[in-house]
Amino acid sequence: MQVYVTMYLNDCQRTAFYEGIGLNTKEFDMHVIIETNRTTARIFPAVPDVENPEFKRKLDRMVEINEQLIAVGQSQDIPLVKNLKRIPLISALASEILAAYLMKPIESGSVDFAEFEPQLVY
């Protein structure tokens, strides 16, 4: 899940690039996340419920908080004030990440790797 969050946050910082090539950043990222999650479900017994609208709301909220953190970093405030302003934002971001992590996953089954014992082929 952290890979999804990191990708979403990073890509939303580069919206100009995605718009420049004719893509909506958030729509494209959600497509990639959903398709990646479907592939991952073939391997792991449970995956995040990335198609739940609440998951997308949490990602969008993380983007808002991240933008506020960036603005604080770019402000002319002295370092002490910047750090004090960051505390509630980092706490809010951590809260959103934890809430997304604690969302009920989708049970996808698992592959029994014991059936796939390696065999030498000559």
N, C-alpha and C positions, 0 to 999 in steps of 0.2 A: 504494500500500500504506500509506503514512503516513496517508492519510485514514482508512483502516480502523482503524489502531492508535489514532489520536487519538480517533475516535468511540467506540471500545470503552472506552478508558480514561476518557474524560469521562462516558460513560453509566454506567459502573460506579460512579462517584462519586455518581451520582444514582439509585441503586437504589430508594430510598424512593419517588421519583416514579413509576417504572415499576411497582413493586409496587402503588402506590396506584391505578393504573388497570388493574390486573389482568394485567400482563405480567411475564414473567421477563426481566430485563434482558439477560442473556447470550444466551438463546435468541432474543429479538427482534433483538438486534444481529447475531447470526450469520445470521439470515434476511435482514436488510437487506444485509449484506456479500455473501452468496452471490448474491442477486438483482441487486445492483449490479454484481458481478463478471461475471455472465452477460451483462448489458447491455453492459458495457465490452468483453467478448470479441467483440462484433459489430464493434467499431471498431479495436481494437488487435491486432497480430499475436500477442501473448503477454500473459497475465494471471497474477497470483499464483494459486497452487493453494490457494484458501481453503477448499476442501472436504476437504483433507488434515487428518486429526486432529492432526497435529503443529503445524499453523498455529494451531489453537484452543488447544492446550497452551501454545504460545508467548504467545498473547494473555493467557491466564489467568495465566501466570507474570509477565507485564508488569503485570497488575493487582495482584498480590501485592507486587511491588517498588514500584509506585507508591504503594500504601497505606503501605508502610514509609517511603517518602520523605515522605509527608504527615505521618505520625506524628513523624518527626524534626523537621519544620518546626514542629509544634505543641508540641514538648517544651519544657521549661523550661531546657534546656541553653544555655550561652552560645554566641554565634554561631560562635566558632572550633570548638567541639566539634560543633555541628550540621553545619558544613561538612565536618569530618573524617568524621563518620558518613555523610554523603551520598556521599562519593567512591566507596566500593565499591558502593553502590546504583545510582548513576548509571552506573557501569561495567557492572554487571549488566544494567541496562535497555538500555544501548547494545548490549551483546552479544546480547540477545534480539532487538532490532530488526534488527541486522545478520544474525543467523541466519535470521530470517523473510525478510528481503530476499534472501538468498542461496539460499533454497529453490528447487528447480527449478520454473520456471513452466509453465503449460499453453500449448502452442502453439495459438492459436485461428484462425490465418489472418489475412489482412488484406483490406481493401477497396481496390481499385485506383481511386483517386479520378480517374484520368485518364479513366475511362469517364463520369464525371459532369461533363462540361464545362458551365459555365453557358450557358444559352440565353435570349435575350430572347423574351418572349411578349407579343404585342400584343393 
